[in-house]
Amino acid sequence: MSKPNWGVIKVEPQEDHHLLLEFADGSRRSYDARPLLNKPLYRPLNSIPVFMGAHVDGPTVVWTDMIDIAPETVYRDSYVYDSALI
């Protein structure tokens, strides 16, 4: 069994603190970032304008030079979504 390619190639932040993600393996997944918001590092993401600044840098989702999240984490903790329903 091959290991999934966790590299994020596209991210669309949503105002409800979800990330719609596309991975290098072609999968599309949704990640709920709300559980992160109480952690000191991620508290700035409570601001919708800051959260909406999410972008891809390499294989990783980043917001600022100090705030990012590992692609394997968002892959593991996300669920597959049907983009036709969104």
Steps between C-alpha positions, in 0.01 A plus 500: 500500500645836404526793736267792412659810354418752773631802315239775488472660156196722560326650803178697518442644849136536605358756741377219729865404571504206260759443231406344170813321383629329191791260544765385254332157486191668352284464809283788618444529871352737758683584822329653804756738654279607794670261749830683437367842598551455876865405462731800557678469165173499306302766694564766233290285265190597697514815287314420179723727287810320632343156451394589146865569420577126492711400202723218383876522541670187372280213619380688811210730594634823648353824628803697614872440547416364845175308438469188286365149523660180377345347189484155659299648788238662280481182290459274802246723676291593196224326314429450131247742356312512175585833339179476296305550822685815604 
